Amino acid sequence: MTTVTVLHPGSMGAAVAAQVVGAGHSGLWVSQGRSRATQQRAEEVSLTACASLGEALDASDVVLSVCPPHAAEEVAAAVSHHRFSGLYIDANAISPQRMERIASGIRPAPVVLDGAIFGPPPTAQRTCRLYVAGVEQAMELAHGLFNDTAVEVRSAGDRIGSASALKASFAGFQKAARTLAGVSHALADAHGVGDLLTSEAKAMVSEILSDPDYLPSVAARAWRWAPEMLEIAEALRAAGLPAEIAEATASVMTRWEKDKDEYGLPLTEVLAHLRQGS
């Protein structure tokens, strides 16, 4: 049995932790400073609470970091303040450059795996993919954690940053395209031709523009997506590619800050929030 500390059990982290526990491993979390909602998620997936990070790390073989992108380095730095020398899996949606900084800066030099999660939070009915990059032995341990679970572990090679680059490549299109659809529908809505745009978009092969009903869920998650787009911008710049689309997308997403976690908002209200001053 392997002991895993999950930092921190949000919706994705808790779902992944449930798979770890379901596979027969021990799951820990740090309750200090966390919200009641986080506590409830941790309890629902049978994670054992620890009063401090030091207590959790002393008992752990693996740390699994699943947090908003902007907090990834802060979480790694907190681990660095303790004498943890096990396996550190960073499964956050960050740029390859940030991943490299974390891998080179975390102390006292635990084994680090670069990770990237694709798909929805795993359950008994649906699976996700966890791509990992790093040394082979560490990747084998990651595979072992999720044997016969709804998390399919896949290799992204031995280079730290590769899994993060894969995530940035995929999410850069996926999230930017959905945000652009929101802008397009907002413009059409402002001129009273939203229905015509939807009708015309149905002739397209892609369904992104022809199904605006999902946009409230985009607005509800924009507070997490905007930092990820800035990570993607960093990755694009490092590759000699234009970063403006990712930066512009992040800027647009800030107009949805008031919609944080409000999945039930009407589409018309979500579109209105994209307009300056709304």
Summary of the structure (lengths in Angstrom):
residues: 278
radius of gyration: 19.7
end to end distance: 53.2
largest distance: 60.8
contacts: 930
relative contact order: 0.10
helix: 52%
strand: 14%
